[in-house]
Amino acid sequence: MKIAVVGAGWSGLAAAVFARQAGHEVTVFESSRMLGGRARALQSELPDGRPVILDNGQHILIGAYQETLALMDQVGVKTSEALLRLPLTLMFPDGHGLRLPTLASPLDVLVGVMLARGWSWRERLSLMRHAWSWQQANFLCDEGLTVAHLCASMAPTITKELIGPLCESALNTPPERASAQCLLRVLKDALFSAPGGSNLLLPMTDLGRLFPQAAADWLARQQVLIHTGQRVSQACLDNGHWQVNGQRYESVILAVPPIEGCRLLENSIHGLPTELSAPVTQWIELARKLEFEAITTVYAWSPKARLSHPMLALSASPQTPAQFVFDRGQLGGPPGLLAFVVSASSGDQQTLQSQVLLQAQAELGLQLLPVQTVVEKRATFACLPGLRRPAAKIGAGLLACGDYVDGPYPATLEGAIRNARCAVNALTELPS
C-alpha cells in the first residue's frame, strides 16, 4: 500500500518504520521542523553561557518496554550505551526508600521490600499482603476503582513513598483520580513478568538522539520521505483513495495529538460516505472527552551539584511540587545540571520554578540557578477509571496511533510504540 503517516513524534515514526518493514510505501508529514513530538530535544544555555541540549520533559523507560527497546535496536540505537540500566530505585535524599536487588522476579521484589530503609515491619507486610492479593487476582480489579481506593487499607507510609510516586510517574495522574486497573497492568508487566522488567532505563543522551533521529536516518535509507514544516489540514476521500497535501494514498495513519486529530477529521468529514462518517464522528467524540495532565520539568544548575544517585525521589507537597530529581551530569550532560519533574502539575511556570528551587535547597541542601522551565500543558491524557479511549481503527483506510489511542498502557513511550504497531497491523485487515 501507499501510506501517509501524519505526525513525526515517536508513535508516527514508529508507524512509519513498521509500515516500511511490512513492505508498504510510506510518506511522513510533520507540521514542526523538529522530530519527536512531546519527547524531543531543546537547545538552551547554562547560566555561565555554555550551550546545552535539554529535553522538553525528562523521560524514563523501564525494562518492560519491550516494543520500544526492540524498535530502537532495529533502527540502530545501541540501547546498552544510550540508556543507563539500574534496578528499580526509589530512594529519597535521606537514604530511605526502596532499591530492588538483581534477582529473578518476584524474588527481587520480596528481598527489596524486606531490605527497604525507613519502613517498619508492619508497613512492609502491608505492602506484601496487597501485592499478593493483586497477584492472586491476576492484577485485575473493578474498572471504576481509583488507585487511592485500591490502596485505602495500605500503610500510609507505603502509599506516600512508593505507590504515589509510581502512580504519578507511570500514569501522570494523582492517585485520587488515577485508574487502579491501569496501574495494576503496569505493575504486572514491570514487577512480575519479564526478567529485568522493573529496571529503570535512564537516557544518557537527549531525546532527539535517543530515537527520533535514528528512526529518521533509518527511514531515509529505506527511501521514505519525511516532510517537515508541512501541516496537513485535511484528508479527503476521492474514488477510494485519500488525498493528503495533493498526493494520493490508499491509507492514512494519524499520529497527531487528539486535538489536532479532531481538527483534521472535522475538516475531512464532509463528503465522506455514511459508513465512514459515522465512525469518524464517534472517534472525534471520544477524543474530545479526554482530559489532560501537565508535566513541568525545571532545569537548574550549580557547578558542584551532584546527587547520591542519578535519580532521587522527593517528598512532594503543594508547596514542594517535584516528585523526582535527575542528575543530568551523571546521565551524559554537563556536571551540575539537575532536572526536577513535577508530574500532574498545576500552577504557572514562574511559581513552579520558584517552589522547586526552594525545595532543592530544603531537601538537597543546594543553591541552584534556574536554566529553563518547560511546562507541557497537555503532556498526557488523564488516566481515569473506566476511561474510553479512541480506537486505532477509525474506518476503511483511516487509522490512528499515539499514546492516547485505546490500549492497555497509560500515556507512555511504550504505549505510543505499541499503538503504532496496532495501527500498522490493522492495515492488513483492510479490504484491498
Salt bridges, closest charged atoms under 4 A:
ASP48 OD2 - ARG50 NE 2.87
ASP55 OD2 - ARG328 NH1 3.03
GLU67 OE1 - ARG421 NE 2.99
ASP94 OD2 - HIS96 ND1 3.82
ASP189 OD2 - ARG185 NE 3.01
GLU260 OE1 - ARG231 NH2 3.19
GLU260 OE2 - ARG263 NH2 2.31
GLU266 OE2 - ARG288 NH2 2.88
GLU291 OE1 - ARG177 NH2 2.81
GLU293 OE2 - ARG177 NH1 2.45
GLU376 OE2 - ARG40 NH1 3.78
ASP403 OD2 - ARG38 NH2 3.13
GLU414 OE2 - ARG418 NE 2.80
